[in-house]
């Protein structure tokens, strides 16, 4: 009986399946099996390839199309291994992933999830910048990709992947189920997972409405966990809204710098600072109209005062245009330090 079962759901991805299977066959850890689940594929290539698939240690299970969560559950149910690794048909794993994960799971029974560093390939390349795992961070945003090792016994206890995650995030939901039952998470320091980026990837098709549904479902599926870790949801919502607003402002500033250049950004920023200063002055000083001497133009009169380092407010009155220029010079001076 194999120690590890690699579960590979496949729906119309016959063109990639050999790469995934070969990456498993090339593992340094040999006590494993491969189960491919043909999840109701409709294309001729996938069905022809899988109907007579004869790769070593590999068997194919064919089911009606029911989606990723149900396909993984079907494969795990048929598996014999103590440890499980889900692997999508278009992804790959490094040759020592199974060996290193098995060492951790064998040595510490409290560990329920083992994953690693990862890189992108396909239409996008580069390192997958994953944040350091923490429970609260995982409740906000998933940090564990789909291809992490876990114990089959734990899968049985939590009831498998939740099929109400109909648009995706079924792996995130599953990790939270394991975490909720007290299982620890261990991250290997090396790159053993290769995630293919495709234009038609499932995750790329999740629009705002579907994402709201999935996030709400995640919350409802793990209500006790969220309530325990975030006992004040109203305050959390207000803090999150402030962060979102700040993030929007930063993105807007970066867009100006990218599209129109740094000088345009400083011009707009200077104008905002000017408006802030003027509004502050209005609140503290009296506006004196000099219609008899300067017509319809208004000037601000005040005693000598420094508002910012390097910017002098003079008591002879100053026009906004000059103040604007002074602030712009100050920003450039700070920038060039």
matplotlib code that plots the C-alpha trace (Angstrom):
import matplotlib.pyplot as plt

x = [0.0, 1.5, 2.4, 1.4, -1.4, -1.2, -4.6, -4.9, -8.3, -8.4, -11.2, -10.2, -6.5, -5.1, -2.4, -0.8, -1.4, 1.8, 3.9, 2.1, 2.4, 6.1, 6.8, 5.3, 7.1, 10.4, 10.0, 12.9, 10.3, 8.9, 6.3, 3.4, 0.5, -1.1, -4.8, -6.1, -9.8, -11.2, -13.9, -16.3, -13.9, -15.6, -12.5, -11.4, -7.7, -8.2, -10.6, -8.4, -5.3, -6.8, -8.8, -5.6, -3.2, -0.4, 2.1, 3.8, 2.0, -1.0, -4.6, -7.5, -10.9, -13.7, -16.7, -19.4, -18.4, -19.0, -16.3, -12.9, -13.9, -16.1, -13.3, -10.7, -13.0, -13.7, -10.0, -9.1, -11.9, -10.3, -6.8, -4.7, -2.1, -1.8, -0.8, -2.5, -1.3, -3.8, -2.1, -4.0, -3.5, -1.6, 0.8, 4.1, 6.0, 9.7, 11.5, 12.0, 8.6, 7.1, 10.3, 10.6, 6.9, 6.8, 9.7, 7.7, 4.4, 6.2, 8.1, 5.3, 1.7, 0.4, 1.2, -1.7, -0.6, 2.8, 3.5, 6.5, 7.8, 6.5, 7.1, 4.9, 5.4, 3.5, 2.1, 3.7, 7.0, 8.7, 8.5, 5.1, 5.5, 3.6, 3.2, 4.4, 1.7, -0.3, -3.8, -5.3, -3.6, -5.0, -8.5, -8.2, -6.4, -5.3, -1.6, -1.5, -1.8, -3.9, -0.9, -0.1, 0.2, -2.3, -3.4, -6.2, -7.6, -8.0, -9.8, -12.2, -12.8, -13.8, -15.8, -13.5, -13.6, -16.7, -18.8, -20.6, -17.5, -18.8, -16.7, -13.4, -11.5, -12.2, -8.6, -8.7, -11.9, -10.4, -7.3, -9.4, -11.3, -8.0, -6.8, -10.1, -9.6, -6.2, -3.8, -0.5, 0.9, 4.5, 6.2, 9.2, 11.8, 12.5, 10.7, 8.8, 5.7, 5.3, 2.0, 1.0, -0.5, -3.0, -5.3, -8.3, -7.4, -10.3, -9.1, -9.0, -12.7, -13.9, -15.7, -16.6, -20.0, -18.6, -15.9, -18.3, -20.3, -17.2, -15.9, -19.3, -19.4, -15.9, -17.1, -20.3, -18.4, -16.0, -18.1, -16.8, -13.2, -13.8, -15.8, -13.0, -10.2, -12.1, -14.5, -15.2, -16.3, -17.7, -14.4, -12.6, -14.8, -14.1, -10.4, -10.5, -12.5, -9.8, -7.1, -8.9, -9.3, -5.6, -4.7, -6.8, -5.1, -1.7, -2.7, -3.9, -0.6, 1.4, -0.8, -0.1, 3.7, 3.6, 1.4, 2.3, 5.7, 7.0, 6.7, 3.0, 2.6, 4.5, 2.4, -0.9, 0.5, 1.7, -1.8, -3.3, -0.8, -1.6, -5.3, -4.7, -2.6, -5.1, -8.0, -6.0, -5.3, -8.9, -9.8, -7.4, -7.1, -9.5, -9.7, -9.3, -10.8, -9.0, -11.5, -10.6, -6.9, -6.7, -10.1, -11.8, -8.5, -8.4, -5.2, -4.4, -2.7, -1.1, 2.0, 5.2, 4.9, 6.6, 4.1, 6.7, 10.5, 11.9, 8.6, 8.3, 4.9, 5.5, 3.4, 3.2, 0.6, 1.4, -0.4, -1.3, 0.8, 4.0, 3.1, 2.5, 6.0, 7.6, 6.0, 7.0, 10.6, 10.4, 9.2, 12.0, 14.5, 13.3, 13.3, 16.9, 18.4]
y = [0.0, 3.4, 6.0, 9.0, 9.4, 12.2, 13.3, 14.9, 16.1, 16.7, 18.5, 19.1, 19.5, 16.5, 18.7, 19.3, 16.1, 14.3, 17.2, 16.8, 13.1, 13.1, 15.5, 13.0, 10.0, 11.8, 12.2, 11.0, 9.5, 6.4, 5.0, 6.7, 6.3, 8.6, 8.9, 10.9, 11.9, 12.5, 15.0, 14.7, 16.0, 16.9, 17.3, 14.4, 14.8, 14.4, 11.5, 9.6, 10.1, 9.0, 6.1, 4.1, 5.8, 3.5, 5.6, 3.9, 3.9, 5.7, 4.8, 6.8, 7.3, 8.6, 10.5, 12.8, 16.5, 17.8, 20.4, 20.5, 19.9, 16.9, 15.5, 15.7, 14.1, 11.2, 10.6, 10.8, 8.4, 5.8, 6.5, 4.2, 6.6, 7.9, 11.4, 13.2, 15.8, 17.4, 18.5, 20.3, 18.7, 21.8, 22.2, 20.5, 19.7, 19.5, 16.1, 16.3, 17.7, 14.4, 13.3, 16.5, 16.7, 13.1, 13.8, 16.6, 14.6, 11.5, 13.4, 15.6, 14.3, 17.7, 19.0, 18.8, 20.9, 21.0, 23.3, 25.1, 28.0, 28.3, 29.9, 30.8, 29.5, 29.7, 33.1, 34.6, 33.7, 34.6, 33.8, 33.5, 36.0, 34.4, 36.1, 34.4, 32.1, 33.3, 32.3, 35.8, 36.4, 33.1, 34.1, 37.3, 35.9, 32.4, 31.9, 28.2, 27.1, 24.0, 21.6, 21.1, 17.8, 16.7, 13.5, 11.4, 10.8, 14.6, 14.8, 12.1, 13.9, 17.3, 15.7, 16.5, 19.5, 21.5, 21.4, 24.6, 26.4, 26.3, 29.1, 28.3, 28.8, 25.2, 24.7, 27.8, 26.5, 23.1, 24.5, 26.4, 23.2, 21.5, 24.6, 24.7, 21.2, 22.2, 21.1, 23.0, 24.4, 23.9, 25.6, 24.1, 26.7, 25.5, 25.8, 22.6, 23.8, 25.2, 27.0, 27.4, 30.7, 30.5, 33.2, 30.9, 29.9, 29.3, 31.9, 34.5, 34.1, 35.0, 38.3, 40.6, 39.1, 35.5, 36.6, 38.2, 34.9, 32.9, 35.1, 35.1, 31.3, 31.0, 33.1, 31.1, 27.7, 28.8, 31.1, 29.9, 30.3, 33.9, 34.8, 33.6, 35.4, 38.5, 39.1, 42.8, 42.5, 46.1, 47.7, 45.3, 46.5, 50.1, 49.5, 47.6, 50.4, 52.9, 50.6, 50.2, 54.0, 54.5, 51.8, 53.5, 56.8, 55.2, 53.5, 56.7, 58.4, 55.6, 55.8, 59.5, 58.9, 56.0, 57.7, 61.4, 61.5, 62.5, 66.3, 66.0, 64.0, 66.7, 69.4, 67.8, 66.9, 70.5, 71.8, 69.5, 70.8, 74.4, 73.8, 72.2, 75.1, 77.7, 75.9, 75.8, 79.5, 80.3, 78.5, 80.6, 84.0, 86.6, 87.2, 90.9, 92.2, 95.1, 95.9, 99.7, 99.0, 95.8, 95.5, 92.1, 90.3, 88.9, 88.6, 86.7, 88.7, 87.1, 87.3, 85.6, 81.8, 78.7, 76.1, 73.6, 73.5, 75.8, 77.6, 81.1, 82.8, 86.6, 89.3, 91.3, 88.9, 86.2, 84.9, 81.3, 80.9, 81.8, 79.5, 76.8, 77.3, 77.3, 74.0, 72.4, 73.4, 72.0, 68.6, 68.5, 69.4, 66.6, 64.2, 65.0, 64.6]
z = [0.0, -1.0, 1.6, -0.6, -3.1, -5.7, -6.9, -10.3, -11.5, -15.2, -17.1, -20.8, -19.9, -21.8, -23.4, -20.0, -18.1, -19.1, -17.7, -14.3, -14.2, -15.2, -12.4, -10.0, -11.5, -11.1, -7.3, -5.2, -2.9, -4.7, -2.3, -4.0, -6.4, -9.0, -9.5, -12.4, -12.3, -15.7, -14.6, -17.5, -20.1, -23.4, -25.7, -27.9, -27.0, -23.2, -23.5, -26.1, -24.0, -20.7, -22.1, -22.5, -20.1, -19.0, -17.1, -14.1, -10.8, -12.4, -12.7, -14.2, -12.7, -15.0, -13.5, -14.8, -14.7, -11.1, -10.6, -9.0, -5.3, -6.2, -8.5, -5.8, -3.3, -5.7, -6.2, -2.5, -1.7, -4.1, -2.8, -0.6, 0.7, 4.2, 2.9, 0.0, -2.5, -4.8, -8.1, -10.9, -14.4, -15.7, -12.8, -11.8, -8.6, -7.9, -7.5, -3.7, -2.7, -1.6, 0.2, 2.2, 3.0, 4.2, 6.6, 8.3, 8.5, 9.8, 12.5, 13.8, 14.1, 15.0, 11.5, 9.1, 6.2, 4.4, 1.6, 0.1, -2.0, -5.5, -8.9, -11.9, -15.4, -18.7, -19.6, -16.4, -14.8, -11.6, -7.9, -6.2, -3.4, -0.6, 2.8, 5.9, 7.3, 10.3, 11.3, 11.1, 7.7, 6.4, 7.5, 5.4, 2.4, 1.4, 1.6, 0.9, -2.7, -3.7, -3.9, -0.2, 1.6, 4.2, 6.0, 4.5, 7.9, 8.4, 5.1, 6.3, 9.6, 8.0, 5.2, 2.3, 0.0, 0.4, -2.8, -2.0, -3.2, -6.7, -8.3, -6.6, -3.3, -2.4, -1.3, 1.0, 2.5, 3.1, 4.7, 7.1, 8.0, 8.9, 10.8, 12.7, 14.0, 15.4, 12.7, 12.4, 9.1, 8.0, 5.1, 3.4, 2.5, -1.1, -4.4, -5.1, -6.8, -10.3, -11.0, -14.6, -15.6, -18.4, -19.8, -19.3, -15.8, -13.5, -11.0, -13.7, -14.3, -10.8, -11.2, -8.3, -7.7, -7.6, -5.3, -2.9, -2.9, -2.2, 0.6, 2.3, 1.9, 3.5, 6.4, 6.9, 6.6, 9.4, 11.5, 14.8, 13.7, 12.4, 15.5, 17.8, 15.9, 15.1, 18.0, 16.9, 13.2, 13.1, 14.1, 11.7, 8.9, 9.6, 9.8, 6.5, 4.8, 5.9, 4.6, 1.3, 1.0, 1.7, -0.8, -3.4, -2.9, -3.2, -6.4, -7.8, -7.0, -8.5, -11.6, -12.0, -11.6, -14.1, -16.7, -16.4, -14.6, -11.2, -11.9, -12.6, -9.4, -7.3, -9.0, -7.9, -4.5, -4.0, -4.9, -2.2, 0.4, -0.6, -0.2, 3.2, 4.4, 3.1, 4.8, 8.0, 7.7, 7.0, 10.2, 12.3, 10.6, 9.4, 5.6, 4.9, 1.7, 0.1, -2.5, -2.4, -3.1, -5.1, -6.7, -6.5, -5.5, -2.0, 0.0, 3.2, 5.9, 8.9, 11.1, 10.3, 10.7, 9.4, 8.2, 6.7, 7.0, 4.3, 3.6, 5.0, 5.3, 5.1, 6.7, 3.5, 2.0, -0.5, -3.6, -3.9, -7.0, -5.1, -2.2, -4.7, -6.1, -2.7, -1.8, -5.1, -4.4, -0.9, -2.2, -4.8, -2.1, 0.1, -2.8, -3.8, -0.3]

ax = plt.figure().add_subplot(projection="3d")
ax.plot(x, y, z, "-o")
ax.set_aspect("equal")
plt.show()
